[in-house]
């Protein structure tokens, strides 16, 4: 049977990007669902073998955003059913909560390209990774805390589940859209925009090899061959 990966998005531009491309290269069928559209948009538990929760401009601690609680229940059900979950930024924070960790305001926002201090470069490459977050997570009980910066923890692994604070999925197109949205809201100056786009070469390619390595190791831990 062909393995099935579902990606939970929270806007039109929280896209699977390189992660989705790699999943298809590895033989997964991929489906994207808009979790921010409420419970009717969420997938059934028996419709996927692997779940990837993407980023969001929302905070997982904001109880006024109703769709977050519905999504939290789905992630909890996936964990209870031993279905592998990969959480990215917001998704990593939500997964951390489900696994018993804490989410809190970071001491300062992290925006830009960062190297992380990694305990295991094979599973969590050092980067550079694009980071863009104001909240941070603690390592869930029993997990391996595997990468961090001076500001926050950036990766943990617990069994078949992985949470990361950085954005391994990004393409130049995705980041350009994020930059445009931030500029429109007066939340990003020209220097900041230039820095965010600096991680891509003249062909528009970023550090995709390390994203593939991270995803491949996640898939292997989940019991799928690469």
Secondary structure, DSSP 8 states (H G I E B T S, - for coil): ---EEEEEESSTT---HHHHHHHHHTT-EEEEEEGGG-GGGS--GGG-SEEEE---SS-TT-TT-HHHHHHHHHHHHHHHTT-EEEEETHHHHHHHHHTT--EEEEEEEEEEEE--EES-TTTS----EEEEEEEEE---TT-EEEEE-SS-EEEEEETTEEEESSBTT--HHHHHHHHHHHHHTT---HHHHHHHHTTS-TTS--SHHHHHHHHHHHHHHTT---
